């Protein structure tokens, strides 16, 4: 059974999908309490760095420290989000799935971040459907799109 931090991230991913965005959600948890959620807003905001993890951290606002937090995300973090996790010294990341995108687990672990992968089938199914139905948008999100627009 998953906890409320992950469920908040999953609901955020569903919200993004419902808004026509990329279905990746995240939440930041401290002492068992969700302090912020966010979802990928690249499409909705026209913001190239508005990934789910970045959105959750932005929603959390300024924190004196992140060393006592856990970041939940529905998909393995990309290099940009990994860098942010390392920068703010977030000690633990709980990931919904890494089958549809491998992320940067080696880098996270090399910097002492604990990574837990839930392999949540709902997340896998959501991303596989999205990647199939919106291949160009997905390629853009992970910087694999061949053409400049």
DSSP file (Angstrom, degrees, kcal/mol; ACC not computed):
  #  RESIDUE AA STRUCTURE BP1 BP2  ACC     N-H-->O    O-->H-N    N-H-->O    O-->H-N    TCO  KAPPA ALPHA  PHI   PSI    X-CA   Y-CA   Z-CA
    1    1 A X              0   0    0      0, 0.0     2,-0.1     0, 0.0     0, 0.0   0.000 360.0 360.0 360.0 137.9    0.0    0.0    0.0
    2    2 A X        -     0   0    0      1,-0.1     2,-0.1     2,-0.0     0, 0.0  -0.475 360.0-118.5 -91.0 165.5    1.3    3.5   -0.9
    3    3 A X     >  -     0   0    0     -2,-0.1     4,-2.2     1,-0.1     3,-0.3  -0.426  29.7 -95.9-101.9 178.1    1.1    6.5    1.4
    4    4 A X  H  > S+     0   0    0      1,-0.2     4,-2.1     2,-0.2     5,-0.2   0.767 118.3  61.8 -67.3 -26.2   -0.6    9.8    1.1
    5    5 A X  H  > S+     0   0    0      2,-0.2     4,-1.5     1,-0.2    -1,-0.2   0.925 109.4  41.2 -63.9 -44.1    2.5   11.6   -0.2
    6    6 A X  H  > S+     0   0    0     -3,-0.3     4,-2.6     2,-0.2    -2,-0.2   0.910 112.5  54.1 -69.8 -41.1    2.6    9.3   -3.2
    7    7 A X  H  X S+     0   0    0     -4,-2.2     4,-2.6     1,-0.2    -2,-0.2   0.874 106.2  53.3 -61.8 -36.0   -1.2    9.5   -3.7
    8    8 A X  H  X S+     0   0    0     -4,-2.1     4,-1.9     2,-0.2    -1,-0.2   0.904 109.9  48.2 -63.8 -40.7   -1.0   13.3   -3.7
    9    9 A X  H  X S+     0   0    0     -4,-1.5     4,-2.0     2,-0.2    -2,-0.2   0.910 111.2  50.4 -64.8 -42.1    1.7   13.1   -6.4
   10   10 A X  H  X S+     0   0    0     -4,-2.6     4,-2.2     1,-0.2    -2,-0.2   0.920 109.4  50.0 -63.8 -44.1   -0.4   10.7   -8.4
   11   11 A X  H  X S+     0   0    0     -4,-2.6     4,-2.1     1,-0.2    -1,-0.2   0.881 108.8  53.4 -61.5 -37.2   -3.5   13.0   -8.2
   12   12 A X  H  X S+     0   0    0     -4,-1.9     4,-2.2     2,-0.2    -1,-0.2   0.895 107.2  51.3 -64.6 -39.4   -1.4   15.9   -9.4
   13   13 A X  H  X S+     0   0    0     -4,-2.0     4,-2.3     1,-0.2    -2,-0.2   0.915 109.7  49.7 -63.1 -42.4   -0.3   13.9  -12.4
   14   14 A X  H  X S+     0   0    0     -4,-2.2     4,-2.4     1,-0.2    -1,-0.2   0.878 108.3  54.1 -63.3 -37.4   -3.9   13.1  -13.2
   15   15 A X  H  X S+     0   0    0     -4,-2.1     4,-1.3     2,-0.2    -2,-0.2   0.929 108.1  49.2 -61.8 -45.6   -4.7   16.8  -12.9
   16   16 A X  H ><>S+     0   0    0     -4,-2.2     5,-3.1     1,-0.2     3,-0.6   0.929 110.6  50.0 -60.3 -45.1   -2.0   17.7  -15.4
   17   17 A X  H ><5S+     0   0    0     -4,-2.3     3,-1.6     1,-0.2    -1,-0.2   0.909 108.4  53.2 -59.4 -42.4   -3.3   15.1  -17.8
   18   18 A X  H 3<5S+     0   0    0     -4,-2.4    -1,-0.2     1,-0.3    -2,-0.2   0.743 106.9  53.1 -64.3 -24.3   -6.8   16.5  -17.4
   19   19 A X  T <<5S-     0   0    0     -4,-1.3    -1,-0.3    -3,-0.6    -2,-0.2   0.368 125.5-101.0 -90.8   3.8   -5.5   19.9  -18.3
   20   20 A X  T < 5S+     0   0    0     -3,-1.6    -3,-0.2     1,-0.2    -2,-0.1   0.621  85.8 120.7  85.5  13.7   -3.9   18.7  -21.5
   21   21 A X  S   <S-     0   0    0     -5,-3.1     2,-0.4    -6,-0.2    -1,-0.2  -0.252  74.8 -70.8-100.3-171.4   -0.5   18.6  -19.9
   22   22 A X        -     0   0    0     18,-0.2     2,-2.3    -2,-0.1    18,-0.4  -0.702  48.5-123.1 -84.8 128.1    2.2   15.9  -19.3
   23   23 A X        +     0   0    0     -2,-0.4     2,-0.4    -7,-0.2   -10,-0.2  -0.393  65.6 122.8 -81.4  71.0    1.0   13.5  -16.6
   24   24 A X        -     0   0    0     -2,-2.3    16,-2.6   -12,-0.2     2,-0.3  -0.994  34.8-179.8-128.8 125.5    3.8   13.8  -14.1
   25   25 A X  E     -A   39   0A   0     -2,-0.4    49,-2.3    14,-0.2    50,-0.3  -0.842   5.3-175.1-123.8 160.9    3.1   14.8  -10.5
   26   26 A X  E     -AB  38  73A   0     12,-2.7    12,-2.3    -2,-0.3     2,-0.3  -0.981   6.4-165.2-149.2 157.3    5.1   15.4   -7.4
   27   27 A X  E     -AB  37  72A   0     45,-2.2    45,-3.0    -2,-0.3     2,-0.5  -0.992  14.6-140.9-143.3 151.3    4.6   16.2   -3.7
   28   28 A X  E     -AB  36  71A   0      8,-2.7     7,-2.9    -2,-0.3     8,-1.3  -0.959  23.2-167.5-113.1 129.0    6.9   17.4   -1.0
   29   29 A X  E     -AB  34  70A   0     41,-2.6    41,-2.2    -2,-0.5     2,-0.4  -0.937  11.6-176.6-123.6 137.3    6.4   15.8    2.5
   30   30 A X  E >  S-AB  33  69A   0      3,-2.7     3,-2.4    -2,-0.4    39,-0.2  -0.998  76.0 -11.7-131.5 130.1    7.8   16.8    5.9
   31   31 A X  T 3  S-     0   0    0     37,-0.7    -1,-0.1    -2,-0.4     3,-0.1   0.853 129.6 -53.6  51.1  40.1    7.1   14.8    9.0
   32   32 A X  T 3  S+     0   0    0      1,-0.2     2,-0.4    38,-0.0    -1,-0.3   0.468 116.1 112.9  79.2   1.2    4.4   12.8    7.3
   33   33 A X  E <   -A   30   0A   0     -3,-2.4    -3,-2.7   -29,-0.0     2,-0.6  -0.908  69.5-125.3-111.5 132.9    2.5   15.9    6.1
   34   34 A X  E     +A   29   0A   0     -2,-0.4    -5,-0.3    -5,-0.2     3,-0.1  -0.631  29.2 176.6 -72.0 119.2    2.2   16.9    2.5
   35   35 A X  E     +     0   0A   0     -7,-2.9     2,-0.3    -2,-0.6    -6,-0.2   0.634  64.0   0.7 -99.7 -17.0    3.5   20.5    2.4
   36   36 A X  E     -A   28   0A   0     -8,-1.3    -8,-2.7     2,-0.0    -1,-0.3  -0.963  55.0-164.5-165.6 150.3    3.2   21.0   -1.4
   37   37 A X  E     +A   27   0A   0     -2,-0.3     2,-0.3   -10,-0.2   -10,-0.2  -0.928  15.2 166.2-130.7 160.7    2.1   19.3   -4.6
   38   38 A X  E     -A   26   0A   0    -12,-2.3   -12,-2.7    -2,-0.3     2,-0.3  -0.977  15.6-152.8-162.5 168.0    2.8   20.2   -8.2
   39   39 A X  E     -A   25   0A   0     -2,-0.3   -14,-0.2   -14,-0.2     2,-0.1  -0.958  43.7 -71.6-144.8 163.6    2.6   18.7  -11.7
   40   40 A X        +     0   0    0    -16,-2.6    11,-0.2   -18,-0.4   -18,-0.2  -0.369  47.3 173.4 -57.8 124.9    4.3   19.2  -15.0
   41   41 A X     >  +     0   0    0      9,-3.1     4,-2.9     6,-0.1     6,-0.6   0.071  37.9 117.3-123.5  21.4    3.1   22.6  -16.3
   42   42 A X  H  > S+     0   0    0      8,-0.5     4,-1.1     1,-0.2     5,-0.4   0.918  86.4  36.9 -57.3 -44.9    5.2   22.9  -19.4
   43   43 A X  H  4 S+     0   0    0      2,-0.2    -1,-0.2     3,-0.2    -2,-0.1   0.952 119.8  46.6 -72.2 -50.4    2.2   22.9  -21.7
   44   44 A X  H  4 S+     0   0    0      1,-0.2    -2,-0.2    -4,-0.2    -1,-0.2   0.868 127.2  26.5 -63.0 -39.6   -0.2   24.8  -19.5
   45   45 A X  H  < S-     0   0    0     -4,-2.9    -1,-0.2     2,-0.2    -2,-0.2   0.527  97.0-125.9-102.1  -8.9    2.3   27.6  -18.6
   46   46 A X     <  +     0   0    0     -4,-1.1     2,-0.6    -5,-0.4    -3,-0.2   0.837  64.3 142.0  64.0  31.1    4.6   27.5  -21.7
   47   47 A X    >   -     0   0    0     -6,-0.6     3,-1.6    -5,-0.4    -1,-0.2  -0.920  44.9-157.2-112.5 112.5    7.5   27.1  -19.2
   48   48 A X  T 3  S+     0   0    0     -2,-0.6    -1,-0.1     1,-0.3    -6,-0.1   0.684  93.2  44.7 -67.1 -17.2   10.2   24.7  -20.3
   49   49 A X  T 3  S+     0   0    0      1,-0.1     2,-1.7    -8,-0.1    -1,-0.3   0.268  78.0 110.8-108.5  12.8   11.5   24.0  -16.8
   50   50 A X    <   +     0   0    0     -3,-1.6    -9,-3.1     4,-0.1    -8,-0.5  -0.341  43.5 157.1 -85.8  57.0    8.0   23.5  -15.1
   51   51 A X     >  -     0   0    0     -2,-1.7     4,-2.6   -11,-0.2     5,-0.2  -0.294  58.0 -99.1 -72.1 166.8    8.5   19.8  -14.5
   52   52 A X  H  > S+     0   0    0      1,-0.2     4,-2.2     2,-0.2   -26,-0.3   0.898 122.8  46.9 -57.8 -45.6    6.4   18.1  -11.8
   53   53 A X  H  > S+     0   0    0      1,-0.2     4,-2.3     2,-0.2    -1,-0.2   0.908 113.2  49.2 -64.5 -41.6    9.2   18.2   -9.2
   54   54 A X  H  > S+     0   0    0      1,-0.2     4,-2.5     2,-0.2    -2,-0.2   0.896 110.0  52.1 -64.3 -40.2   10.0   21.8  -10.0
   55   55 A X  H  X S+     0   0    0     -4,-2.6     4,-2.4     2,-0.2    -2,-0.2   0.899 109.4  49.0 -63.3 -42.0    6.3   22.7   -9.7
   56   56 A X  H  X S+     0   0    0     -4,-2.2     4,-1.6     2,-0.2    -2,-0.2   0.916 112.4  47.7 -65.0 -42.7    6.0   21.0   -6.3
   57   57 A X  H  X S+     0   0    0     -4,-2.3     4,-0.9     2,-0.2    -2,-0.2   0.902 111.3  51.0 -65.9 -39.5    9.1   22.8   -5.0
   58   58 A X  H >< S+     0   0    0     -4,-2.5     3,-0.8     1,-0.2    -1,-0.2   0.915 109.3  51.3 -61.6 -42.4    7.9   26.1   -6.3
   59   59 A X  H 3< S+     0   0    0     -4,-2.4    -1,-0.2     1,-0.2    -2,-0.2   0.807 104.0  58.8 -65.8 -29.1    4.5   25.5   -4.6
   60   60 A X  H 3< S-     0   0    0     -4,-1.6    -1,-0.2     1,-0.2    -2,-0.2   0.736  95.9-159.1 -71.2 -21.7    6.4   24.8   -1.3
   61   61 A X    <<  -     0   0    0     -4,-0.9    -1,-0.2    -3,-0.8     2,-0.2  -0.194  46.2 -12.2  70.4-169.8    7.9   28.2   -1.4
   62   62 A X        -     0   0    0     -3,-0.1     2,-0.4    -4,-0.1     3,-0.1  -0.425  65.5-173.2 -66.9 134.2   11.0   29.1    0.5
   63   63 A X        -     0   0    0     -2,-0.2     3,-0.1     1,-0.1    -2,-0.1  -0.980  28.5-136.8-125.4 139.9   12.1   26.5    3.1
   64   64 A X  S    S-     0   0    0     -2,-0.4     2,-0.3     1,-0.2    -1,-0.1   0.859  90.4  -4.1 -62.5 -33.8   14.9   27.0    5.5
   65   65 A X        -     0   0    0     -3,-0.1    -1,-0.2     1,-0.0     3,-0.1  -0.983  46.4-162.0-156.9 150.7   16.0   23.4    4.8
   66   66 A X    >   +     0   0    0     22,-0.5     3,-1.8    -2,-0.3    25,-0.5   0.285  67.5 104.6-112.3   4.6   14.9   20.5    2.8
   67   67 A X  T 3  S+     0   0    0      1,-0.3    -1,-0.1    23,-0.2    22,-0.1   0.587  81.7  48.3 -68.5 -10.1   17.0   17.9    4.6
   68   68 A X  T 3  S+     0   0    0     -3,-0.1   -37,-0.7    22,-0.0    -1,-0.3   0.039  98.0  94.5-115.1  24.6   14.0   16.6    6.5
   69   69 A X  E <   -B   30   0A   0     -3,-1.8    23,-0.6   -39,-0.2    22,-0.4  -0.707  58.8-146.2-114.1 165.0   11.7   16.2    3.5
   70   70 A X  E     -Bc  29  92A   0    -41,-2.2   -41,-2.6    -2,-0.2     2,-0.6  -0.999  13.2-147.9-126.8 132.3   10.8   13.4    1.1
   71   71 A X  E     -Bc  28  93A   0     21,-2.4    23,-2.5    -2,-0.4     2,-0.4  -0.900  11.2-163.5-101.7 124.5   10.0   14.2   -2.5
   72   72 A X  E     +Bc  27  94A   0    -45,-3.0   -45,-2.2    -2,-0.6     2,-0.3  -0.882  13.5 172.5-103.3 137.0    7.4   11.9   -4.2
   73   73 A X  E     -Bc  26  95A   0     21,-2.6    23,-2.7    -2,-0.4   -47,-0.2  -0.997  35.7-138.0-145.1 146.7    7.2   11.8   -7.9
   74   74 A X  E    S+     0   0A   0    -49,-2.3    23,-0.6    -2,-0.3     2,-0.3   0.700  90.3  36.3 -77.9 -18.0    5.3    9.7  -10.4
   75   75 A X  E    S- c   0  97A   0    -50,-0.3    23,-0.2    21,-0.2     3,-0.1  -0.971  99.6 -86.0-136.3 148.9    8.2    9.3  -12.8
   76   76 A X        -     0   0    0     21,-1.5    27,-0.3    25,-0.5    -2,-0.1  -0.259  58.4-103.7 -51.5 131.7   11.9    8.9  -12.4
   77   77 A X        -     0   0    0     25,-0.1    27,-1.4     4,-0.1    -1,-0.1  -0.320  30.8-131.2 -65.9 139.6   13.5   12.4  -12.2
   78   78 A X     >  -     0   0    0     25,-0.2     4,-2.6    -3,-0.1     5,-0.2  -0.127  36.9 -89.0 -74.1 179.7   15.2   13.8  -15.2
   79   79 A X  H  > S+     0   0    0      2,-0.2     4,-2.4     1,-0.2     5,-0.1   0.892 126.8  50.8 -61.3 -41.6   18.7   15.4  -15.0
   80   80 A X  H  > S+     0   0    0      2,-0.2     4,-1.7     1,-0.2    -1,-0.2   0.947 114.5  42.0 -63.1 -49.0   17.3   18.9  -14.3
   81   81 A X  H  > S+     0   0    0      1,-0.2     4,-2.4     2,-0.2    -2,-0.2   0.869 112.3  55.4 -68.4 -35.9   15.1   17.7  -11.5
   82   82 A X  H  X S+     0   0    0     -4,-2.6     4,-2.5     1,-0.2    -1,-0.2   0.921 105.9  52.2 -59.4 -44.6   17.8   15.5  -10.2
   83   83 A X  H  X S+     0   0    0     -4,-2.4     4,-2.8     1,-0.2    -1,-0.2   0.884 109.6  49.0 -59.3 -39.1   20.1   18.5  -10.0
   84   84 A X  H  X S+     0   0    0     -4,-1.7     4,-2.3     2,-0.2    -1,-0.2   0.901 109.2  51.7 -68.6 -41.0   17.5   20.4   -8.0
   85   85 A X  H  <>S+     0   0    0     -4,-2.4     5,-2.1     1,-0.2     4,-0.3   0.923 114.4  44.0 -59.7 -44.6   17.1   17.5   -5.6
   86   86 A X  H ><5S+     0   0    0     -4,-2.5     3,-1.2     3,-0.2    -2,-0.2   0.925 110.7  54.8 -66.0 -45.3   20.8   17.4   -5.1
   87   87 A X  H 3<5S+     0   0    0     -4,-2.8    -2,-0.2     1,-0.3    -1,-0.2   0.893 114.0  40.2 -56.0 -43.5   21.1   21.2   -4.8
   88   88 A X  T 3<5S-     0   0    0     -4,-2.3   -22,-0.5    -5,-0.1    -1,-0.3   0.381 108.6-124.9 -91.4   4.7   18.5   21.3   -2.0
   89   89 A X  T < 5 +     0   0    0     -3,-1.2     2,-0.6    -4,-0.3    -3,-0.2   0.867  38.6 178.7  56.3  41.6   19.9   18.2   -0.3
   90   90 A X      < -     0   0    0     -5,-2.1    -1,-0.2    -6,-0.2   -23,-0.2  -0.667  16.3-155.2 -72.3 121.2   16.5   16.3   -0.3
   91   91 A X        +     0   0    0     -2,-0.6    23,-3.0   -25,-0.5     2,-0.4   0.704  65.8  34.1 -79.9 -19.4   17.5   13.0    1.3
   92   92 A X  E     -cd  70 114A   0    -23,-0.6   -21,-2.4    21,-0.2     2,-0.4  -0.996  54.7-171.4-144.0 136.4   14.9   10.7   -0.1
   93   93 A X  E     -cd  71 115A   0     21,-2.8    23,-2.5    -2,-0.4     2,-0.5  -0.995   8.6-159.9-126.3 127.1   12.9   10.4   -3.4
   94   94 A X  E     -cd  72 116A   0    -23,-2.5   -21,-2.6    -2,-0.4     2,-0.4  -0.944  15.7-160.9-108.8 122.7   10.0    8.0   -3.8
   95   95 A X  E     -cd  73 117A   0     21,-3.4    23,-3.2    -2,-0.5    24,-0.5  -0.866  19.7-150.5-113.7 132.8    9.3    7.3   -7.5
   96   96 A X  E    S-     0   0A   0    -23,-2.7    24,-3.3    -2,-0.4     2,-0.3   0.934  77.3 -20.0 -64.0 -47.7    6.1    5.9   -8.9
   97   97 A X  E     -c   75   0A   0    -23,-0.6   -21,-1.5    22,-0.2    -1,-0.2  -0.993  37.5-171.3-161.8 157.0    7.8    4.2  -11.9
   98   98 A X        +     0   0    0     -2,-0.3   -23,-0.1   -23,-0.2    -1,-0.1   0.152  67.3  95.4-134.4  15.0   11.0    4.1  -14.0
   99   99 A X  S    S+     0   0    0      1,-0.2     3,-0.2     3,-0.0   -24,-0.0   0.869  91.0  40.4 -75.7 -36.3   10.0    1.7  -16.8
  100  100 A X  S    S+     0   0    0      1,-0.3     2,-0.3     2,-0.0    -1,-0.2   0.623 133.4  16.5 -89.9 -13.4    8.9    4.4  -19.2
  101  101 A X        -     0   0    0      1,-0.1   -25,-0.5   -23,-0.0    -1,-0.3  -0.880  66.4-151.0-158.0 124.1   11.8    6.8  -18.4
  102  102 A X    >   -     0   0    0     -2,-0.3     3,-0.6    -3,-0.2   -25,-0.1   0.743  29.8-170.0 -76.4 -22.5   14.9    5.7  -16.6
  103  103 A X  T 3   -     0   0    0    -27,-0.3   -25,-0.2     1,-0.2     3,-0.2  -0.189  42.6 -61.3  65.8-160.4   15.8    9.0  -14.9
  104  104 A X  T 3> S+     0   0    0    -27,-1.4     4,-2.3   -26,-0.2    -1,-0.2  -0.376  70.6 144.0-123.6  50.8   19.0    9.8  -13.1
  105  105 A X  H <> S+     0   0    0     -3,-0.6     4,-3.0     1,-0.2     5,-0.3   0.880  71.2  55.9 -61.2 -40.4   19.1    7.3  -10.3
  106  106 A X  H  > S+     0   0    0      1,-0.2     4,-2.3     2,-0.2    -1,-0.2   0.922 109.7  46.5 -60.2 -43.1   22.8    6.7  -10.4
  107  107 A X  H  > S+     0   0    0      2,-0.2     4,-1.0     1,-0.2    -1,-0.2   0.931 113.1  49.0 -65.1 -45.5   23.5   10.4  -10.0
  108  108 A X  H ><>S+     0   0    0     -4,-2.3     5,-2.3     1,-0.2     3,-1.0   0.954 114.3  44.9 -57.5 -50.2   21.0   10.7   -7.1
  109  109 A X  H ><5S+     0   0    0     -4,-3.0     3,-1.8     1,-0.3    -1,-0.2   0.856 106.2  60.0 -64.9 -34.5   22.5    7.7   -5.3
  110  110 A X  H 3<5S+     0   0    0     -4,-2.3    -1,-0.3     1,-0.3    -2,-0.2   0.737 105.9  50.1 -65.6 -20.2   26.1    8.9   -5.9
  111  111 A X  T <<5S-     0   0    0     -4,-1.0    -1,-0.3    -3,-1.0    -2,-0.2   0.200 126.8 -99.2-102.7  14.1   25.1   12.0   -4.0
  112  112 A X  T < 5S+     0   0    0     -3,-1.8     2,-0.4     1,-0.3    -3,-0.2   0.565  72.4 146.5  86.4   9.1   23.7   10.1   -1.1
  113  113 A X      < -     0   0    0     -5,-2.3     2,-0.5    -6,-0.2    -1,-0.3  -0.664  47.0-131.5 -81.8 130.1   20.0   10.4   -2.0
  114  114 A X  E     -d   92   0A   0    -23,-3.0   -21,-2.8    -2,-0.4     2,-0.5  -0.697  24.0-161.5 -78.5 127.7   17.9    7.4   -1.0
  115  115 A X  E     -d   93   0A   0     -2,-0.5     2,-0.5   -23,-0.2   -21,-0.2  -0.960   9.7-174.4-116.9 125.5   15.8    6.3   -4.0
  116  116 A X  E     -d   94   0A   0    -23,-2.5   -21,-3.4    -2,-0.5     2,-0.6  -0.981   7.8-160.3-118.4 124.3   12.7    4.1   -3.6
  117  117 A X  E     -d   95   0A   0     -2,-0.5   -21,-0.2   -23,-0.2   -20,-0.1  -0.925   8.2-173.4-108.3 119.6   10.9    2.9   -6.7
  118  118 A X        -     0   0    0    -23,-3.2   -22,-0.2    -2,-0.6     3,-0.2   0.727  23.7-144.9 -81.2 -23.6    7.3    1.7   -6.2
  119  119 A X        -     0   0    0    -24,-0.5     2,-0.5   -23,-0.3   -22,-0.2   0.941  24.6-167.4  52.0  51.6    6.8    0.4   -9.7
  120  120 A X    >>  -     0   0    0    -24,-3.3     4,-2.0     1,-0.2     3,-0.5  -0.580  17.6-149.2 -74.1 118.9    3.2    1.6   -9.5
  121  121 A X  H 3> S+     0   0    0     -2,-0.5     4,-2.8     1,-0.2     5,-0.2   0.816  94.9  60.3 -62.7 -31.9    1.2    0.1  -12.4
  122  122 A X  H 3> S+     0   0    0      2,-0.2     4,-2.3     1,-0.2    -1,-0.2   0.913 107.2  46.0 -60.7 -41.8   -1.1    3.1  -12.6
  123  123 A X  H <> S+     0   0    0     -3,-0.5     4,-2.5     2,-0.2     5,-0.2   0.910 112.2  50.6 -67.8 -42.1    1.8    5.3  -13.3
  124  124 A X  H  X S+     0   0    0     -4,-2.0     4,-2.8     1,-0.2     5,-0.2   0.950 112.9  45.8 -59.4 -49.5    3.3    2.9  -15.9
  125  125 A X  H  X S+     0   0    0     -4,-2.8     4,-2.3     1,-0.2     5,-0.2   0.904 112.4  50.9 -62.3 -42.6   -0.1    2.7  -17.7
  126  126 A X  H  X S+     0   0    0     -4,-2.3     4,-2.2    -5,-0.2    -1,-0.2   0.922 114.6  42.6 -62.0 -45.1   -0.6    6.5  -17.6
  127  127 A X  H  X S+     0   0    0     -4,-2.5     4,-3.3     2,-0.2     5,-0.3   0.900 112.2  52.7 -71.9 -39.8    2.8    7.3  -19.0
  128  128 A X  H  X S+     0   0    0     -4,-2.8     4,-2.1    -5,-0.2    -2,-0.2   0.932 112.2  46.1 -61.0 -43.8    2.7    4.5  -21.7
  129  129 A X  H  X S+     0   0    0     -4,-2.3     4,-2.8    -5,-0.2     5,-0.2   0.928 114.9  47.3 -62.1 -45.3   -0.6    5.8  -22.9
  130  130 A X  H  X S+     0   0    0     -4,-2.2     4,-2.6    -5,-0.2    -2,-0.2   0.943 111.8  49.1 -63.0 -47.7    0.6    9.4  -22.9
  131  131 A X  H  < S+     0   0    0     -4,-3.3    -1,-0.2     1,-0.2    -2,-0.2   0.865 115.4  45.3 -61.1 -36.6    3.9    8.5  -24.7
  132  132 A X  H >< S+     0   0    0     -4,-2.1     3,-0.6    -5,-0.3    -1,-0.2   0.931 120.2  38.0 -70.3 -47.0    2.0    6.6  -27.3
  133  133 A X  H 3< S+     0   0    0     -4,-2.8    -2,-0.2     1,-0.2    -3,-0.2   0.699 130.0  29.2 -81.7 -20.3   -0.7    9.2  -27.9
  134  134 A X  T 3X  +     0   0    0     -4,-2.6     4,-2.5    -5,-0.2    -1,-0.2  -0.351  69.5 151.8-136.4  52.4    1.5   12.3  -27.6
  135  135 A X  H <> S+     0   0    0     -3,-0.6     4,-2.5     1,-0.2     5,-0.2   0.867  74.1  49.5 -57.5 -42.0    4.9   11.2  -28.8
  136  136 A X  H  > S+     0   0    0      2,-0.2     4,-2.1     1,-0.2    -1,-0.2   0.908 111.5  48.2 -66.9 -41.2    6.0   14.6  -30.0
  137  137 A X  H  > S+     0   0    0      2,-0.2     4,-2.1     1,-0.2    -2,-0.2   0.901 112.4  49.5 -65.5 -40.4    5.0   16.4  -26.8
  138  138 A X  H  X S+     0   0    0     -4,-2.5     4,-1.8     2,-0.2    -2,-0.2   0.928 109.3  51.8 -63.1 -44.6    6.8   13.7  -24.7
  139  139 A X  H  <>S+     0   0    0     -4,-2.5     5,-3.6     1,-0.2     6,-0.9   0.887 109.8  50.4 -59.6 -38.8    9.9   14.1  -26.9
  140  140 A X  H ><5S+     0   0    0     -4,-2.1     3,-1.4     4,-0.2    -1,-0.2   0.913 106.9  54.3 -63.6 -42.9    9.8   17.8  -26.3
  141  141 A X  H 3<5S+     0   0    0     -4,-2.1    -2,-0.2     1,-0.3    -1,-0.2   0.860 114.2  39.7 -63.0 -36.6    9.5   17.4  -22.6
  142  142 A X  T 3<5S-     0   0    0     -4,-1.8    -1,-0.3    -5,-0.1    -2,-0.2   0.189 116.4-111.2-100.4  16.7   12.7   15.2  -22.4
  143  143 A X  T < 5S+     0   0    0     -3,-1.4    -3,-0.2    -5,-0.1    -2,-0.1   0.835  86.7 116.6  61.2  37.4   14.6   17.3  -24.9
  144  144 A X      < +     0   0    0     -5,-3.6    -4,-0.2    -6,-0.2     2,-0.2   0.309  33.9 122.9-113.4   4.9   14.6   14.6  -27.6
  145  145 A X        -     0   0    0     -6,-0.9    -9,-0.0     1,-0.1    -8,-0.0  -0.506  54.1-148.3 -70.4 134.7   12.5   16.5  -30.2
  146  146 A X  S    S+     0   0    0     -2,-0.2     2,-0.4     2,-0.0    -1,-0.1   0.757  71.4  60.1 -78.9 -26.2   14.4   16.8  -33.5
  147  147 A X  S    S-     0   0    0      2,-0.0     2,-0.3     0, 0.0    -2,-0.1  -0.812  75.1-128.4-111.2 144.2   13.1   20.2  -34.7
  148  148 A X              0   0    0     -2,-0.4    -2,-0.0     1,-0.1     0, 0.0  -0.669 360.0 360.0 -80.6 141.5   13.3   23.6  -33.2
  149  149 A X              0   0    0     -2,-0.3    -1,-0.1     0, 0.0    -2,-0.0   0.403 360.0 360.0-112.9 360.0    9.9   25.3  -33.0
